[in-house]
Amino acid sequence: MIRRLPQLFWLTVVWVLLWGTLTPATIVGGVIVALLVTWLFPLPPMRDPIPLRPLRIAALAGFLAVDLLRSAGDIAWETMRYGSRARAGIVAVPLLAGSAHAVALLAGSVALTPGSYVLQIDRGRGTFWVYTLGIRGEDDVERVRRAMLVMQRKVIAAVGTAGELADCDRGLAAGTEKTP
């Protein structure tokens, strides 16, 4: 029950926000609804705990905010300069993250970047494919691949294990920035 307290708390907060009033009746109603939801629809236990590194998570959030602004500018320039002739491509990137939550956060982070998203993740091959705008040649492919590896490193630093981070650094040092 103790491990469900954060879930109960946030479900209650959402309930109160949905009602729009902070009254004892709303809070009690939220707690009752939260208890019912967690009892009727229990979450499966997590196999791997997610390490909490607040400073690295804040650094990742800052990186994503800067990347969002930079990418939005790049996409605006691409569309203003080339219009309907703007080019896009699919770039294969080595997958250095091992845990499911790191891979999910990586895919979400890529999706937040304007003009790009993850098409497919193949954990067996250790590769994910990113669709991105602004690909005009091999230099652009390498630029995107390197940017995805940097993003992956920051995601693993924020929510990955120490072993994953060491594997990521070894993979980057071994030259995994080349096409898989």
N, C-alpha and C positions, 0 to 999 in steps of 0.2 A: 504494500500500500504506500510506503514511503516513496518508492521510486515513481509512483503515479502523481505525487503532489504537484510537480511542475505542470503536468498535463491538466490536472484538475484546476489549478490556478488559471492557466491560460484559457481554458474553455469557459471558465466563469467570467474572465475579463471580456472575452468575445461576446458572451451572453449579455453582459451589462452594456457593452458598447452598442450592441444591436438594439437594445431597448432604449438607449439614450438617456437614461436616468439612473442616478446612483442612490438607490433607496435600499433599506434593509430587505424589503420583499424581493427586489430584483436580485440582490446578492444571494439570498437564500434560494431563490428559484434557479439561479445560475449554478449554484453548488449542486442542487438536486439534479438538474439536467446533466451537469458534468459527470456526476456519479453514475447516472443511468447510461450515458454514452460510453464511459470507460468500462462499465460492467457488460453492456450488450455488445460492444465492438472493441474488444481488447487488442492492443497492438502486439504484434509478435515480438518476442525478446530479441534484442540486438545481439548479433554474434560478436561483433567487434565494437568495443566502446569508442566513442569519438573523443579524442583528446581535445581539451579546451585550452587554446592558447590565445588569450584576448589580444595581445599586442600583434601577433601575426595575423589574426582575423581582421583587426583594424587596418593593418598594412595591406591585406588583400582587398578590403573594401575601398581603401584609397586608390590602390592600383586599378581596380575595376572602374572607379569613378573617372580617373584620368583617361583610362582606355576608352571608356564610353564617349567622352568628349572628343578625344583624338579621332576615334573611328567615325564619329558623326561628321566631323570636319572632312575626313578623307572621303566619305561617301558623298557628301555634298559637293566636294570638288570633282569627284569622278563623274557624277551625274551632270554637273554644270558644264564640264569640259567635253565629255563624250556623248552625253544625252543617251539616245537609244543604242549607240555603239559601245556603251560601257560593257566591259567584259567581266566575266566571272569564271571561276574555276573550282575544281575539287582538289584539295591538298591532303595527301596522306601524312599523318603525323604519328610518330611512335608514342604508344601509350605507356607512360612510366608509372602511373598510379595503379596500385593493386587493390585497394579496398573499394567496396561498392559506394560508400559515401563520398570518397574522394573523386571517383569517376563521375558520380551524379553531380557533385558541385562543379566539377570541371565542365561538364556538358551545359549546365545552367549558366556558368560564367561566359562560355563561348556564345551562348544564345543571347546574352545581354549585350554583346558587342554588335553594334549596327553593321549590317552587311555580311554577317557570318552566322553559321549555325552548324551543329554536328549532324552529319547525315547518317553515319553508322559508327558503332563502336564494336570492334572485334577483339574481345579480351583474349581469345585463343591465339590470335596472331600478334597481339600486342600493338594494335594499330587503331586509330580512329580517323575518320575522314571528315574534313571541314569544307563546307561550301563557303566561298567568300567572293566578294566583288573586288575589282581592281587588279585582276591577274592579267598582266600583259606579257610576261616572260618568265624565264627561270629565276631571275633575281627576285621577282615578286613572290614566286612559290617559296623560295628559301626564306624570304622576309616573313611570310605568314607562318611557315613552319617554325621558325625561331621564336616568333611572338607566341605561338601556341605552347612551345616548350617552356618559355619563361612563365606564362600563365599557369601551366601545369605545375611548375616548381613552386610557385607561390601558393597554389591550392594545397599541394602536399605539405608545404611548410605550415599551413594554417590548420589542417585537419588530418593530416596523415600521421602515421607512426614514425618513430625514429628510424626504423628499418626501411620504410618506404622512402624517407628523405635521403638516406644513404644510397639506396638503389637508384633514386632519381639523379643524384649527383654523379654516381658512377656512370649512369647511362648518358648523361650530358657530356661528361669528360671523355667517354668512349667515342663520341662523334655520332650520336643517334640523330643529329639534326639532318642527316642525309635521308633520302627517300627510302622508306622501309621496303 
